[in-house]
Amino acid sequence: MTNRTSWDAVVVGAGVGGLVAAGLLARSGRRVLLLEAHETPGGCAGFYEAGGFTFDAGATTLIGFDPGDPLATIAEALGIRLGEDLRLEPVDGVDVQLPGVSFFYGRDRPAWEKSAVRLFPGASSFFRRLRRDAALLWGASRSWPVLPLLSPRDAIRDLRLLSPRLLPLLPSFGKTVSDVLERERAPADPALRAFLDLALLISVQSPASAAPWWNGALGIDLFRRGVSRARGGMRAFAGALALAVERAGGEIRTRTLVTRLAPSSSGWVVKTASGEEFAARTVLPNLPVRDVARLLDPGTVPERTAASEHTRLGDGWGALVLNLGLSRVVNDDPRRLHRLVATRLDGHPGDGTSLFLSFSPPATPSRRREARRSRSRRTSKSSTWAPLRGEEYRRKKEEARLLLREALEREVPGLAAAVAYEDLGTPRTFQRYTRRSGGSVGGVRMTRGSFGLNALDPTLGAEGLHVVGDTAFPGQGTLAVAMSAALAAERLGAVRLERGGTLGFLAGGTR
């Protein structure tokens, strides 16, 4: 650790967005300091140890590591060697369990198309549209779209997205998933709508009635396109990113809580709870915009802008996460490691009728005990937990735990006898662990009001300030927050993002 107090860039928060931003800026020659309040990096893609097990604290899967995809490009640029520094295990897809309907949705396209015809007769046109538009949108992501447009340079840069092959997307601009369902004359099948809402809530945090088609098509296509797991869980992913930052010459300080971001004559001053002050030409908070507002001086332009943007964009959902450490393997089917479950076809967000289950792969002789674990996630409104105190909070938490256990035991025969450790995380738990106000996870709920040109201005109108993370474009998930960091590094003159997915470093100071 150096004694330097003046930096080219200070990044606040060692989640995926902060780690990628710090790594790219450091690799470009900037003097970079990354400050993290927790004792380990990872943020909402972090981990914790309890009962002899290692659990992922939030995200469990990764996407965007196919050759040419943004995360693969970022990893290469950071010097992360896939297969050595980070080992990825492909996931075939997701097992979907609905009342009266069960199917596997994954990489095997012919098998899925055959299932879709049988399960959802009359929806073939919709699924063809989904497959086509999702493929076009995944391809467009390799050209690093930037939003919102903050300068003529941004507009000129996005011109490279213009291509005759993308013309089929134009009629659906600004439409919702429900709009496209109606346009393609898909039947009003409760099971179809329940499946789509499950896939959308886990990816873009909005149901079909509100999710913009361009975001929603990617969210629904997520598991069909194929996701992967890091060998060793998200701990391995966060660790590889942190090591890349340090190899590039960046410095990471954990257990360092930032309490204020204040403009200065030469840039910004970052103040910590311990009384330290760091001067920086640029500051990059990897935080929800609501929490960025808390750190800025009240009444200043960026503080008012951040508060206004939070009001406009709103909070994301909270989550109830039940982590179970298992004494033996209860699910040895590698195709059923991830499950989307709806207990009712007429459920809605926040009512506890939708679940996402994730199992660690079965153990091998060389794997640690951490390989035998299960977790279940249920969407919850953060606002319902915030006012609870004392016995009232403990009672509601116990009720939630019992409901989740009951749902899991129905879904996984023999689970109860295998549980060796158990704990439940509520939005209050996530708030304490991540210091995100309200304990919301996953970023902004994608709606027409937050889509496209309505995305957050990451500079908040202030020079030398750039927000990264899941409230900045492109939004939710490890892939999106990593892209937000790469776009910030480009706007700061550290990297060049090219059509086709390449990333190159630029010399010189931030601008």
C-alpha positions, 0 to 999 in steps of 0.5 A: 500500500502506498502513501499517495494521496493524489490519483488520476482516478478513484473508484468507489466500490469493488463490485464488478463495475468498479473492478473493471473500471479500475483495471481498464484505467490502470492498464491504460497507465492511470494511477488508480485507487479502488476503495471498498467498504467490505473486506472482500471484493465482489459487491453484488457478485461477491461471496461469504463463508459460513458453516463450512460452506462458501456461498455466492452473495448475489449473482451466480452465473455469467454471460458474455464470454463467447469469443467476441462478446464484451466480457470475453474482450474485457477479460482479454484486455485485463490480461485474464487468461480464461482456462487458467486465471478463470475457469468457466463451466458452461450451463446448458440452460434452465429448467422451467417448472410451472403448474402443469407445465415443465420444460427445459429451455437452453442451448439445444435449439432444435430441442427447444423449438420442438418443445415450444411447438408442443407446449405453446401452440400458436406462439411459433411466430413470437418465438421466431421473432424472439430468436431473430431479434435477440440474435441481432441485439447480441450482435449489436452489443459487440459494437459497444452501443453508448447511451444516453447521447451526451455529445455529438461524439456519442451520436457519431460513434453510435452511427456504426450501429446502423446497418441494413441487417438491423432494420428488422428491429426498428418496428419494435423500438419502444414497444414492450414484450406484451406489444410484440406478443400481441403483434405476433398474435401469440395466444393468451396462454397463462403458462406462456405469460408466466414463463416470460415473466419469470425470465424477465424478472430475473433479467430485467426486473420488469414483467412482459407488460412493462419490459421494453422489447429490446431489453426483454428479448435479450433477457428471455434469450439469456439461458437459451443463448447459454450462460456459464459458471466460474469454477469456484463460484463468483469468488473466483470471478471477483478474485480474477478481476481484483488480481488484474487490477493489481497486476496493472498497477492499481491499488485496492483498499478494502474496509475503507468506507467512503463518506463524501465526494466533493469537487475541488479546483483540481478535480475531486476529493474523496473522504473516508470514515477514518478521516483520510482524504484522496485527491483525484482528477476523476471519481467513478462511483460504482454505486446506485445513483441513489447512494451516489446522491448521499455522498455528494454535497447537498444542494450541488448540481450533481447531488440534485441531478442524482436525487432527481434521477433516482426519483425518475428511475425508481428502485430495483427489486429486493430479494429473499435468498435462502442459502443451504449448505448440504451434506450430500448431493440431492441434485445430480442432474447437470441440466437441472442446476438452475430452475425457474419456478412459478407456484401459480400462473396468476402470480405477480412480482413481489408476491412470492409466487416466483422462485429462482433455484441454483445448485452448485455442480455435484462434487468431484474428489478434487472439489471442496465442500463448497460444491454441495450447496443450494440457493433459492431466490424470491423477488421481494419489495424492499419497501416492505422490509425497511420499516420493520424492527426487532421482533416484527422483523424476526417474525417476518423473516422466519415466516419467509424462511419457512415458506421458501423451505416449503417450496424448496422441499416440494421441488427437491425430494430429500432436501430436508434430510441433507441440510447442514447449514441454512440462512436467509438473506432479506433486503435488510441483509443486502443493505448491510452487506452491500451498503445499497440503500434499501438493499435493492439488487439488480439495478433499475427496473427496465421500462420505457421510461428508463430505456434507450435515450432515457438512460441515466446520464452517468456524469450527472452533469459534473466534470470528472464524475462518472457513475458505473454499475447497474443503474448506468447503461446498459443496466443489470447483470455482470455483463452489463455492469462490466460494459458500463465500466468499459464505456466509462473508460472510453469516455475518459479517454483510456480505451477505444471500443471498436466495431466488432468487439475489440478494445484497445488502450490509449495513452494520455491523461483522462479528459 
